[in-house]
Amino acid sequence: MAILYDDGRILLDDDGVTLRRFDLLLRDRFIPYSDIARGAERPLGRFGGRLRMWGAVDVWVWLGLDPGRRQKDRMIVLDVAGQRTRVALTPDDHDVVVALLAERVRSGSTAPSG
């Protein structure tokens, strides 16, 4: 298994995305690329998640732990097959993660939305 990206919180390898300290019990979450229906970039505004270190952006989007989120301005939102709640990522190197996901997620898009 080759590691493609790792910033300590988000890891992309040949098989999928691992989000470290993701849920309420700070457990990791693994999402295979085949389970990602689509991805979209969204701005990370003051009331849209930037001031939140961890938790729900709204009823449908969940952010894993990221103490450095206040310095970021974009997030990647993934629709995961069979899940109502979407997963939001705020990687340290946003553009690299978007490119890696675009290569590996077949059905959807990780192109900027809006």
One Martini backbone bead per residue (centre of mass of N, CA, C, O) as a GRO file, in nm:
protein
  114
    1MET     BB    1   0.090   0.041   0.028
    2ALA     BB    2   0.068   0.357  -0.093
    3ILE     BB    3   0.152   0.675  -0.004
    4LEU     BB    4   0.020   0.991  -0.124
    5TYR     BB    5  -0.097   1.123   0.153
    6ASP     BB    6   0.024   1.309   0.461
    7ASP     BB    7  -0.079   1.533   0.750
    8GLY     BB    8  -0.191   1.352   1.016
    9ARG     BB    9  -0.522   1.346   0.932
   10ILE     BB   10  -0.473   1.281   0.624
   11LEU     BB   11  -0.505   0.977   0.423
   12LEU     BB   12  -0.367   0.867   0.113
   13ASP     BB   13  -0.409   0.576  -0.075
   14ASP     BB   14  -0.472   0.312  -0.285
   15ASP     BB   15  -0.768   0.254  -0.127
   16GLY     BB   16  -0.798   0.545   0.037
   17VAL     BB   17  -0.945   0.724   0.310
   18THR     BB   18  -0.799   0.859   0.610
   19LEU     BB   19  -0.948   0.969   0.916
   20ARG     BB   20  -0.831   1.125   1.183
   21ARG     BB   21  -1.010   1.188   1.445
   22PHE     BB   22  -1.335   1.192   1.359
   23ASP     BB   23  -1.507   1.113   1.592
   24LEU     BB   24  -1.633   1.123   1.911
   25LEU     BB   25  -1.389   0.896   1.983
   26LEU     BB   26  -1.140   0.950   1.790
   27ARG     BB   27  -1.170   0.785   1.541
   28ASP     BB   28  -1.104   0.633   1.264
   29ARG     BB   29  -1.168   0.674   0.902
   30PHE     BB   30  -1.257   0.464   0.631
   31ILE     BB   31  -1.255   0.537   0.264
   32PRO     BB   32  -1.327   0.410  -0.014
   33TYR     BB   33  -1.327   0.508  -0.333
   34SER     BB   34  -1.584   0.334  -0.415
   35ASP     BB   35  -1.770   0.509  -0.191
   36ILE     BB   36  -1.731   0.764  -0.366
   37ALA     BB   37  -1.953   0.953  -0.543
   38ARG     BB   38  -1.849   1.251  -0.455
   39GLY     BB   39  -1.690   1.576  -0.501
   40ALA     BB   40  -1.649   1.905  -0.333
   41GLU     BB   41  -1.588   2.232  -0.332
   42ARG     BB   42  -1.573   2.461  -0.047
   43PRO     BB   43  -1.616   2.713   0.134
   44LEU     BB   44  -1.459   2.847   0.444
   45GLY     BB   45  -1.643   2.999   0.656
   46ARG     BB   46  -1.728   3.131   0.949
   47PHE     BB   47  -2.026   2.965   0.923
   48GLY     BB   48  -1.875   2.708   0.743
   49GLY     BB   49  -1.624   2.593   0.964
   50ARG     BB   50  -1.368   2.763   1.041
   51LEU     BB   51  -1.435   2.785   1.367
   52ARG     BB   52  -1.431   2.473   1.353
   53MET     BB   53  -1.245   2.207   1.478
   54TRP     BB   54  -1.511   2.019   1.524
   55GLY     BB   55  -1.779   1.881   1.341
   56ALA     BB   56  -2.067   2.034   1.252
   57VAL     BB   57  -2.168   2.245   1.002
   58ASP     BB   58  -2.423   2.076   0.962
   59VAL     BB   59  -2.646   1.826   0.937
   60TRP     BB   60  -2.466   1.697   0.667
   61VAL     BB   61  -2.173   1.795   0.784
   62TRP     BB   62  -1.847   1.653   0.868
   63LEU     BB   63  -1.573   1.734   1.084
   64GLY     BB   64  -1.274   1.676   1.159
   65LEU     BB   65  -0.997   1.713   1.325
   66ASP     BB   66  -0.869   2.075   1.311
   67PRO     BB   67  -0.675   2.318   1.455
   68GLY     BB   68  -0.601   2.473   1.155
   69ARG     BB   69  -0.872   2.579   1.011
   70ARG     BB   70  -0.860   2.899   1.039
   71GLN     BB   71  -0.633   2.911   0.789
   72LYS     BB   72  -0.862   2.820   0.604
   73ASP     BB   73  -1.080   2.837   0.281
   74ARG     BB   74  -1.119   2.520   0.223
   75MET     BB   75  -1.324   2.237   0.120
   76ILE     BB   76  -1.397   1.884   0.113
   77VAL     BB   77  -1.685   1.715  -0.011
   78LEU     BB   78  -1.815   1.391   0.065
   79ASP     BB   79  -1.996   1.143  -0.096
   80VAL     BB   80  -2.120   0.859   0.064
   81ALA     BB   81  -2.219   0.561   0.024
   82GLY     BB   82  -2.498   0.516   0.240
   83GLN     BB   83  -2.480   0.824   0.336
   84ARG     BB   84  -2.602   1.120   0.468
   85THR     BB   85  -2.344   1.209   0.572
   86ARG     BB   86  -2.096   1.419   0.507
   87VAL     BB   87  -1.752   1.466   0.425
   88ALA     BB   88  -1.500   1.682   0.557
   89LEU     BB   89  -1.206   1.839   0.424
   90THR     BB   90  -0.879   1.995   0.557
   91PRO     BB   91  -0.616   2.015   0.402
   92ASP     BB   92  -0.302   2.140   0.375
   93ASP     BB   93  -0.305   2.026   0.057
   94HIS     BB   94  -0.559   2.079  -0.136
   95ASP     BB   95  -0.470   2.038  -0.440
   96VAL     BB   96  -0.356   1.752  -0.409
   97VAL     BB   97  -0.618   1.613  -0.310
   98VAL     BB   98  -0.794   1.682  -0.551
   99ALA     BB   99  -0.620   1.534  -0.761
  100LEU     BB  100  -0.627   1.251  -0.632
  101LEU     BB  101  -0.937   1.220  -0.631
  102ALA     BB  102  -0.986   1.265  -0.937
  103GLU     BB  103  -0.828   0.997  -1.016
  104ARG     BB  104  -1.016   0.791  -0.813
  105VAL     BB  105  -1.295   0.920  -0.871
  106ARG     BB  106  -1.522   0.825  -1.105
  107SER     BB  107  -1.831   0.950  -1.093
  108GLY     BB  108  -1.735   1.218  -0.996
  109SER     BB  109  -1.643   1.539  -0.853
  110THR     BB  110  -1.360   1.778  -0.760
  111ALA     BB  111  -1.467   2.024  -0.857
  112PRO     BB  112  -1.553   2.322  -0.845
  113SER     BB  113  -1.818   2.484  -0.691
  114GLY     BB  114  -2.043   2.759  -0.812
   0.00000   0.00000   0.00000
